[in-house]
Amino acid sequence: MIQPQTLTTPQGRRIAYHLVPGQGPGVVFLGGFKSDMGGTKALFLHDWAAAQGRAFLRFDYSGHGQSSGAFLEGAIGDWSEDALAAITSLTTGPQILVGSSMGGWIALLVAKALAQRVAGFVGIAAAPDFTEDSMWAGFTPAQRQTLEDEGRVELPSDYADQPYIITRRLIEDGRRHLVLRAALDLPFPVRLLQGTADTDVPPSVALRLMDHATSPDLRLTLVKGADHRFSTPECLNLIPQAITDILARRPA
């Protein structure tokens, strides 16, 4: 297995990454909550980009995968800083951001900060504002009190034997980075991919994002029966199709 390279961010965090050299616009994959750059979608896009001669970047946020830091110490602001550092330091020219789940939220924060560098956005079950609208909104009064008193609360996970531990810092920091409470201008093509059987990030989230954002070219593709993983061969093939569609719509 090829070992990743590392980048030290301005905040002193060491970010592990893999970079495929190639033509631009490049593609950047931003992973989900507690996932890493070795996931099915990231590796699928890595291989696709290499075959196409397309520049491609995948990386682990701090506290994820092979990057430094503890997961429980991180929050949305930290991970968006990691993404900004990786993109500004490791890529040149316009980039298409591909954000999966939480990575969709991170990508939107990157797009706000680097609007001139973003050539397009592909959201895969994108989950903007999930700490507030899914986690906090779904907590019972007892869970909210536990979070306040103990600084953390445990939630069951469908993807691991151990429960998710949600920290008070994650919730409070998330509130400083919400993107669906004010105007969200995305001046580039946007493609949202969403499974109808996704119980973690339901289709209503994609519809809300589609309704809220302003874009000259925004389309939502619903895949009947697809779940949150969005990793069947049919689902995976939709991702490069969306990227190719965005590339085809760039001015000559």
N, C-alpha and C positions, 0 to 999 in steps of 0.2 A: 504494500500500500504506500502510495506517495504521501510523504509527510507534508502538512500545510506549512506555508510561510506565516510569519507573524508581523503584525503592525502594532506599534505602541501609539495609543491615542493621546491627544493633548491632556487628557485626564489621567494618564498613566496606566490605562488598562491595555493588556496585550490581547490583540484580536487575531485569531487564527483564520486563514483564508486560503482559497485556491483561486488562481486567476488563469483563464484561458486567453492567450493572445489572439488577436484577430481583428477583422474590420469593424468599423463602427456603423451606426450606433451600437454601443455595447448593451449587454443585458446584465442586470444585477438581480440576484435572487435574494429575497428577504424572508427568512423563515418565521415560523410561528412560535407561540408561547411554549417554552421548554422543549423545543425541537432543535435540530442542529443541521449543519450543512451536509451531513451524510444521509439525509432522508431521501425517499424515493423521488420526489419532484425535483429536488436540487440536483441529484445525480443524473436524472433523465435529461434535464436541461443542459447540464455540463456536457454530456455526450452529444446532444443535439448541436450545441454551439460549436464544439470541436469539429464535428462533421461538416458544419456549414462554414467554418472559418470565421465565426462571429465571436467577438470579444465577450467574455463572460466572467462574472465575479460571483462567488458564493463565499459566505463567511459565517462565523459563529459570533453572536452577541456575547458580551461579557457574562460570565456565569452560565454559559451554554457550551455544550460540546467541548472543544479543545481550547477555548479561550480562557483567560484568567478570570478569577473572581468567583464568588459564591452566588448561586442563583437567587437565594432568598434576600441577598443584599441589593439586588437590582430592581429597576423600575423602568417604566416607559421612557422617561427622559434620558436615562443612562443608555438604553438600547438605541434610541434615536441618535444620540451623540456618537455611538459606535458606528452606526450606519453612515452618518455624515462623514466621519473620519475616514472610513473605508472607501467611500465613493470619491471624496475629494482627493485622497492621497493615492489611490490605486487605479483610477480610471481617468480618461481624458475624453473630452467632447460629449456629445449627447448620449444619454443612457435611457433604456427602457427598464422601468422598475417592475419587477414581478413579485408581488407580496402575497404570501399565503397566511390566512387567518390574522394573527397579530401583526405579521409582516405587512399586511395591507394597511394597517394603521400607521406603522413605522414609515412605510413608503409615502403615505400622504403627508406626514410630517416632513420627510425629506423633500417632497415636491414643493412644499411651502417655502422651505429654506433655500432650495436650489432650483427654482422654477426654470431658469434659463438653460439648465443642463438636462432637463427631463424631456425626453422625446415621446414618452407614452407610459401608460400604467396598465398593468394586467393584475387584477385582483382575483385571487382564488379563495372563495369563501372569506373575503376581506372582513375584518372584525374591528372597525374603528370604534373607539370609546367603550370597548367591552368591559373594562374594569368597573365602569359606572353603570352601564345599561344592562349588563348581564350579571356580573358578580355582585356588585353592591345592591342593585335592584332586586336580585334574587335571594339575598340574605334574609333570614328570619330575624326578628327582633333580638333573639338570644345570640345569634351569630354576630350581629352588629355589636352587641354589648361585649362579647368575647373579644372581638377585634379591637375594640376601644380599650378594654381592660388589660389584655394580654399582648396586644400588638400583632396578633396573628390568628387565623382561623383555618381549620382543616376542611377541605372539600373532597368528596369522592372523585376518582378519576376513572374514565373509561379506557384509558390508554396505558395505565401502569398499576402495579400492585399497591404501591404506596399512594396515599392521598395527596392532593395538591395542598400545599400550605400557602395561604394568601396572607400577605403582610399588610399592615396598616399603611406602610410607606407606599406600597404598590397602588393602593386605592387613592391615597391622597396625592401622590405624584401624577397618577392618571388624570385627575381632575384639572391639572395644570396644562394638560396636553390634549384636551378634547377637540375634535375637529368638526363635530356635527352640531355645534351650538352657535356657530357664526358662519358667515359666507365662506364657501369652499370653492375657489376658482381653480379649475384644472384646465389650463389652456393648451391641451394636447389630447390626442386620442386616448380613450379609456375603454378597456374591455373587462367586464366583470363576469367571472365564471362561478357558477353556484349550483350545488346539488339540492334537489328538492327534499331529499331524505336526511339532510344535515340537521342534527338536533343540537349541535354545539353552537353553530352560527346559522340560524334558520334563514330561509329566503327573505323574510321580512327585513333583515338587516341590509341585504343587497338592494332591495327595493327602496329602502330609506336613503341609502347612500346615493342611489341613482336619482332619486327625487331631489335630494339636497344639493348635490354638486352641480356646478356650472361647467360645461365642457362643450366644445364645438362638435364633438364626435364621441358619444358615449353609448355603449351597447351592453346589454345584459344577456348572457346565455344561461338558461336553466337546463340542467340535465336531470331528467326524471329518474329517481331512484338512487342518485349518487349521494354518498354520505360525506362527512367532513374530511375524510382522508383524500378524496378526489384523486385516487391513485390507480384506478383501473386503466388498462391500456387505452380505452376510448377517452377517458377523462384526460389522461396525460397528453394525448395527441392534440387535444384542444388548446393546450398552452402554447406550443410553438405556432399553431395556426393563428392564435390571437396576436402573437408577436409579429408574425409575417404580415398579417393584415395591417398592423400599425406601421410597419416599415413601408408597405406599399402606398400608404396614404401620406407619406412625407413628401414635401415639395421637391421637385427634381433639382 
